[in-house]
Amino acid sequence: MTAIQDVPLKTIAGEQTSLADYAGQVLLVVNVASKCGLTPQYEGLEKLYEKYKDEGFAVLGFPANDFAGQEPGSDEEIATFCTTNFGASFPMFSKIGIVGPDKHPLYRELTTALPAAQNEGAMRTKLAGYGMTPNPAPEVLWNFEKFLIGRDGEPVARFAPDTAPDDDALVSAIEKELFASE
């Protein structure tokens, strides 16, 4: 088992778990938010999950309120929002901190393993255009940054927040991990 799989987590329903419960699956870990310009990505993430879940794939949503207060709700409010507005059925977890001094150990492990996201330059430019100072590497830039974890529990790729769930590079990376041993 990898260090990432050992990190204690809590589901959005309050149950204790860890990524070890997903051992042998390809995982897309995404920090999500309900009041972000990127929130419509929930729909694409659900489509990805539905398309590949029978192949051993899961999207894992981690709500975080670290960027402009864009996830202010309680776990119950977040769960209701995701299912009501986007039909999200992929696993969701309790709200956590993903940057700064309150960074959850999962994100500490992920950002250490993969210190930079693919194509993050465009997102850095967008944030600067809004008058925001982007976090320095290896910190997460914004909501909806994506970490791909292989079946062996090791992080294999990191994608910028504005990488759409149907982006060719993201889908190709997922398929490569899913079908590598076939």
C-alpha positions as CSV (number, residue, x, y, z in Angstrom):
1,M,0.0,0.0,0.0
2,T,1.2,3.5,-0.8
3,A,1.5,6.4,1.6
4,I,-1.4,8.1,-0.3
5,Q,-3.6,5.1,0.2
6,D,-3.0,5.1,4.0
7,V,-4.2,8.7,4.6
8,P,-7.3,8.7,6.7
9,L,-10.3,10.3,5.0
10,K,-14.0,11.0,5.8
11,T,-16.8,10.5,3.3
12,I,-19.2,13.4,2.8
13,A,-21.7,11.2,4.9
14,G,-19.1,11.2,7.8
15,E,-17.8,7.7,7.5
16,Q,-14.1,7.0,8.0
17,T,-12.3,5.6,5.0
18,S,-9.1,5.9,2.9
19,L,-8.0,5.5,-0.7
20,A,-7.1,1.9,0.3
21,D,-10.8,1.2,-0.2
22,Y,-10.2,2.0,-3.9
23,A,-7.1,-0.2,-4.2
24,G,-6.6,-1.5,-7.7
25,Q,-8.7,1.3,-9.3
26,V,-7.7,4.3,-11.3
27,L,-8.7,7.4,-9.4
28,L,-9.2,11.0,-10.4
29,V,-9.0,13.1,-7.3
30,V,-10.6,16.6,-7.8
31,N,-10.9,19.5,-5.4
32,V,-14.4,20.8,-6.1
33,A,-16.5,23.8,-5.2
34,S,-20.2,24.8,-5.7
35,K,-19.8,28.5,-6.4
36,C,-16.9,28.6,-8.9
37,G,-16.9,29.4,-12.6
38,L,-15.6,25.9,-13.1
39,T,-18.5,24.3,-11.2
40,P,-20.1,23.0,-14.4
41,Q,-17.2,20.5,-14.6
42,Y,-19.3,18.4,-12.2
43,E,-21.4,17.4,-15.2
44,G,-18.3,16.2,-17.2
45,L,-16.8,14.5,-14.2
46,E,-20.0,12.5,-13.7
47,K,-19.9,11.5,-17.4
48,L,-16.3,10.3,-17.0
49,Y,-17.3,8.4,-14.0
50,E,-20.3,6.8,-15.7
51,K,-18.3,5.9,-18.8
52,Y,-15.3,4.2,-17.0
53,K,-16.6,3.1,-13.6
54,D,-17.1,-0.5,-14.8
55,E,-13.5,-0.6,-15.9
56,G,-12.2,0.2,-12.4
57,F,-12.2,4.0,-12.4
58,A,-13.6,6.4,-9.9
59,V,-13.8,10.2,-9.7
60,L,-13.3,11.3,-6.0
61,G,-14.6,14.8,-5.2
62,F,-13.0,16.7,-2.3
63,P,-14.8,19.9,-1.5
64,A,-12.6,22.8,-0.4
65,N,-13.3,26.4,0.5
66,D,-9.7,27.6,-0.1
67,F,-10.3,29.8,-3.1
68,A,-12.4,33.0,-2.8
69,G,-14.9,31.3,-0.4
70,Q,-16.4,29.3,-3.3
71,E,-17.4,26.3,-1.2
72,P,-19.1,27.8,1.9
73,G,-21.7,25.0,2.5
74,S,-21.8,22.2,5.0
75,D,-21.1,18.6,3.8
76,E,-24.9,18.0,3.7
77,E,-25.5,21.1,1.6
78,I,-22.6,20.2,-0.8
79,A,-24.0,16.6,-1.2
80,T,-27.5,17.9,-2.0
81,F,-26.1,20.5,-4.4
82,C,-24.1,18.0,-6.3
83,T,-26.8,15.4,-6.7
84,T,-29.6,17.9,-7.3
85,N,-27.8,20.1,-9.9
86,F,-25.5,17.7,-11.6
87,G,-26.7,14.2,-10.7
88,A,-23.2,13.5,-9.3
89,S,-23.0,9.9,-8.1
90,F,-19.3,9.6,-7.8
91,P,-17.8,9.4,-4.3
92,M,-17.6,12.6,-2.4
93,F,-15.7,13.4,0.7
94,S,-15.9,15.7,3.6
95,K,-14.7,19.3,3.0
96,I,-11.0,19.7,3.6
97,G,-8.2,22.3,3.3
98,I,-6.0,21.7,0.3
99,V,-3.5,24.6,0.5
100,G,-1.6,26.5,3.2
101,P,-1.2,25.6,6.8
102,D,-4.5,23.6,7.0
103,K,-3.6,21.4,4.0
104,H,-5.0,17.9,4.3
105,P,-2.3,15.1,4.4
106,L,-3.8,13.7,1.1
107,Y,-3.0,16.9,-0.7
108,R,0.4,17.2,1.0
109,E,1.2,13.8,-0.5
110,L,-0.3,14.6,-3.9
111,T,1.5,17.9,-4.4
112,T,4.8,16.4,-3.2
113,A,4.5,13.6,-5.7
114,L,3.4,15.8,-8.6
115,P,4.6,19.4,-7.9
116,A,3.2,21.0,-11.2
117,A,0.0,20.5,-13.2
118,Q,0.0,20.0,-17.0
119,N,-0.8,23.2,-18.9
120,E,-1.1,25.3,-15.7
121,G,0.4,28.3,-17.5
122,A,-3.0,29.3,-19.0
123,M,-4.7,29.1,-15.7
124,R,-2.0,31.1,-14.0
125,T,-2.6,33.8,-16.6
126,K,-6.4,33.7,-16.1
127,L,-6.0,34.1,-12.4
128,A,-3.6,37.0,-12.8
129,G,-6.1,38.6,-15.3
130,Y,-8.7,38.6,-12.5
131,G,-6.2,40.4,-10.2
132,M,-5.4,37.2,-8.2
133,T,-1.9,36.0,-7.3
134,P,-1.7,32.3,-8.2
135,N,-0.3,30.0,-5.6
136,P,3.4,29.0,-6.2
137,A,4.2,25.4,-7.1
138,P,3.6,22.9,-5.8
139,E,0.4,24.3,-4.3
140,V,-3.0,23.7,-6.0
141,L,-3.9,26.7,-8.2
142,W,-7.7,26.7,-7.9
143,N,-10.8,24.6,-7.7
144,F,-11.1,21.6,-10.0
145,E,-7.4,20.7,-10.2
146,K,-7.2,17.0,-11.0
147,F,-4.8,14.3,-9.8
148,L,-4.7,11.0,-11.6
149,I,-3.7,8.0,-9.5
150,G,-2.8,4.6,-11.1
151,R,-4.1,1.2,-10.1
152,D,-0.9,0.8,-8.0
153,G,-1.9,3.7,-5.8
154,E,0.8,6.0,-7.2
155,P,0.0,9.5,-8.6
156,V,0.8,9.6,-12.4
157,A,-0.5,12.9,-13.7
158,R,-1.8,16.3,-12.6
159,F,-4.0,18.6,-14.6
160,A,-4.7,22.3,-14.3
161,P,-8.2,23.3,-13.0
162,D,-9.4,24.6,-16.4
163,T,-8.7,21.2,-18.0
164,A,-12.2,20.0,-18.9
165,P,-13.2,16.5,-18.0
166,D,-13.5,15.6,-21.7
167,D,-10.1,17.0,-22.6
168,D,-8.2,14.6,-24.9
169,A,-5.0,14.7,-22.7
170,L,-7.0,13.8,-19.6
171,V,-9.1,11.1,-21.2
172,S,-6.0,9.6,-22.8
173,A,-4.2,9.5,-19.5
174,I,-7.1,7.8,-17.8
175,E,-7.4,5.3,-20.6
176,K,-3.7,4.6,-20.5
177,E,-3.9,3.7,-16.8
178,L,-7.1,1.7,-17.2
179,F,-6.0,-0.4,-20.1
180,A,-2.2,-0.5,-19.5
181,S,-2.2,-4.2,-18.6
182,E,-4.6,-5.3,-21.4
